[in-house]
Amino acid sequence: QNLEVTNWPAGATATDGSANVRDGIRIQIYGAGVKSGIRILNNTIRQIRGMTARSAMYDNAAIYVITSDGSTNARWDDVLIEGNDISDSTCIGLYVKAPPYYHMYTPSGWSTNMVIRGNTFQNMGADHIVLNGCDAPLVEFNKGYGAGVYGTKGYEMIAGMWTCYKTQKTLRTTSRSTRLKS
């Protein structure tokens, strides 16, 4: 809470080839069970020099919430990501990632009580928000500008904010403005 986070190599530019798999804030499950009560609040996260090429785009984010347990008994519950200012990064803004064995036929392993509220995303290398494997997530009052502006050439097709493997999602009073680089 209330952190200022950067992860950018000294002297690097957005197009100099120094991209690597880098995160700003990373929360990860390694063991089985339900992990709950996670709060990521009021942080300034900027200049995360991550990857946007398809080979690694989904392996990093400015805020990365990942389930990497090898069993099917790990998931998130009661996660609040609120009031963060995320900008000028060459990666996804916020990514909640379920492991590959979760799919649309196994909602019992999806994250529950996930709330993404009041965050601002500006000038990202890819999407602003990607939610994968969430049961009824609430996404409200977020703002996004410049999705894909620092993306890898050839990968500029960015959705801004999207979900997959979800039930009853709520995207409320969320605004985005996508500007693709030429």
N, C-alpha and C positions, 0 to 999 in steps of 0.2 A: 504494500500500500504506500502511495505517495513517493514512488521511486522515479528517478530519471534514468532511462536505460538507453544505451547506444551499443552497437556492435559492428563497427566499421573500421577496417584497417587504415592506419595512418597513410595519408596521401592518395587513397583510392578515390576513383570517380565512379559514377553510375554505369559507365560503359567501358571501363579499362580491363575487364577480364578477371578481376579479383574476386568475383562472386564465389561463394562457397555455401554449404549448408550451415546457416547461422540463425539463431533465434534471439528474440529479445527476452521474453519471459516464457519459460517452458515448464509445464506441469505434466508429470508422466506417472502412469501406474505401471509398476513392475510385478506386483503380486496379485493373487486372486482376491476378490472381495469388492465391496462397495466403498468407494472413497467419497467422503462428503464434507460439506462445510467449506469449500474452496472459495476464497474471495480475492479477486484481482481488481483493485479499486484505485482510481484517481492517479494513475501513473502517466508519465510522459515517456513515450517510446518512439525514438526517431533514429534514423540512419542505421537500420539493420541491413547489412550487405549480404542478403541471402540470394538464393537461386530462383529463377523463373523459367528456366528451360524445363520442358515436360519430364525429363529424366529425373529431376529432383524437386520440382515445384511443390509437391505435396509432402516434402520432408522437412519443411521449415516455415516459420511464420514469426511475425512480430510478437504475437501471443499464440503459443502452441500448446493445446491441451490434448494429450495423446494417451490412448490406452494401448500398451505394448505387451501386456501379459500374454503368455502362450496358451493359457486356458480360456475357456469361455465363461469364466466366473468373475470377470473384472468389469467394473463400470463406474461411471461418475453419477453422483446424486447431489443436488443442492449446490450448484455452481453459479456464482454471481460474478459477471464481468461488467463493470460499470464505471463510467466517468473517465475513461482512458483517452488520451490524445495520442494517436498513432500517425506518424508522418514520415515522408521522405525515405522510404525503405524499398529495397528491391526484392520483395517477397510478398506472400499473402499477409494481410493485416491480422486477422484472427482465424485460426483453424482449429476446430474440434474434430479430432480424427479417431474413428473407431478402427480396431484391427481388421485385417482382411477377412477373417472368418465370420465377422458380423455382416449380415446382408439383410435385405428386406424381409426375409423369412424368419429372422431371429430377433424380434423387437425386445425380447426379455433381457437382452444384453445391452440395450441402448441406454444412453445417458438420460437421466430424469431430472426434472426441476432445474433445467438449464435456462438462465436468464442473461441476456446480452442487452444492456440498456445504457443509453446516453453516451456512447462512445463516438469519437470523431476520427475518421480515416481520411488522410489526404496524401496524394501522390505516392501510390503504392506500385510495386512491380507486377502485381497480379490482383486477384479479387480482394475485396474488403473483408467479407465474412463468408466462411464456408463451414457449414455444420454437417457432419457426417455421423449418422447413427444416434439421433436424439428423439426421445419420445416427448412430443408436445413442447418444443422449445418456445420461449417467449423472447422475441427480438423486437425491441421498441426504442423509439426516440434516438436512433443512431443516424449519423450523417456521414456520407462518403463522397469524396471528390477526387477525381484523377485516378480511377482504377486502371491499372495496366500502363500507366505513364512511364514507368521504369522497367517495363517488361522486355524480355528477350525478343529480338526481331523474329517474326514468324509465329509468336505465341501471344499476339495482342488480343485474341478473342476472349475477353474477360466479362464475367457476368455481374460483377459488383458485389451482390449479396445473394447467396443461394444455399439450398439445403439438399441433401440426398439421404435416403434411408431415414425417414422421419414420419411421425404421425401428427396430425393436428397442429402444424406449425402456426405461429402467429407472428406476422411481420406487421407491426403497427407504427404508424407515423414515422416511418423510416424514409429518409430521403437520400438519393444518390445522384451524382452527376458524373458520368463516365466520359473521360476524354482520352482517346487513343492517340498514341504518337504516330506520326506518319513515317 
